[in-house]
Amino acid sequence: MQIRWRRVTRRALLDWRTLFFTLRSMAARRVTAAELRDKCSAGACWLRRGSSVYDVSSFVKLHPGGEHLLQDRAGTDIQPDLDGPPHRHSDNALRWLEQYYVGEMEAEEPAQQHLRERGNHYTKKETHYSDGIQFHPFDPEKDLVDWEKPLLWQVGHLREKYDEWVHQPVDRPIRLFQSDFVEWCSKTAWYIVLAVWAPVVVYLTWYCLTELAQGETRLFASFTKEYAIPVPVFCFFPLFFMGIMVWTLMEYGIHRYIFHMNPPASNYFLITLHFMLHGQHHKAPFDSSRLVFPPVPASFVIVPLYLLLQVVLPPVVGLSLFVGGLFGYVVYDMMHYYLHYGSPYKGTYLAWLKSYHVRHHFEHQKTGFGITSTLWDRPFNTLIPEDAIKDY
């Protein structure tokens, strides 16, 4: 019964897609082969999907597979690349493509008529369906929220529709607050994180090494002086590394259990909180002003951790752990920005990690919580399977 219902659902979705593309084709502007060639010759990246034409020039540098994959296919039909192999694109990836729709190829010659027939064919072909997110082309005028107003106070009213809506990414900036000042405070350029926290890491590293070099730091000195253990200066480095490892676990836990909490549909406050903390990033994953944490809210977590370590450990020992964790946080924020906006060389670990993170955004939102690495995804069984990495 479940299999039969799934087939019926897929057939209904297929008919809806066919109707949508047919109506759009009738109303769309026509693109001639000459215009397509001229645009590509001028440096734009226009692509065809069957008879439909898309201008992805603004997305070229953000493509998870690298710029060259789109540039090399400018002016060509990318439908075979979307279906795979080697990569089969998810419904969210296809939905993302629709944001760059320009029009339909004008069938003036037999060759162009063949393109139109291929375009009609792919709307009828059952290629790939995910069990989660459904395919709905994005139209800001018909969306569930008013994009002309701040979104933060609207999303709580979506209730049971919120989870599906927030995991349908769009390529546009998000405004959270009505106040220009508060909105400005909620945004941060990537270099601000370095400018604020990198000097703190350097200074605290120097301070810890200087204090430990004096040879006066001892463990358990508050309990006993006779059996207190001296902490030599070289111990700073394993303590620093331990702080990094603690941060990686915190990174995983915060991302999985706080950023990806499942707020009840009836709880306006928790839905709003989720969207402010992380939902807005999944809705607009390439909003460059919201890819790193602003220093002020970040300090609300960093300062209490510093105070806690100063209480439970000898000051310099706690500080050595803290500076390692702070370094790990800075690396995390820079890595996260790079995974969205960087262009790593094909075949490198960073290229694989970028693809891994993009799949987390576009299809596997319930797994793949590691950012700087997949270290904790493995033991906690949230690693995106290798075969799933081929489907985006």
Helices and strands as residue ranges (DSSP letters): H 2-27, E 30-31, H 33-41, E 46-49, E 52-55, G 57-62, H 67-71, H 79-83, H 91-97, G 98-100, E 101-105, H 110-124, G 155-161, H 162-166, H 180-185, H 190-213, E 218-219, E 229-230, G 233-235, H 236-253, I 254-259, H 268-274, I 275-279, H 280-283, G 288-290, H 295-312, H 315-341, H 349-362, H 386-389
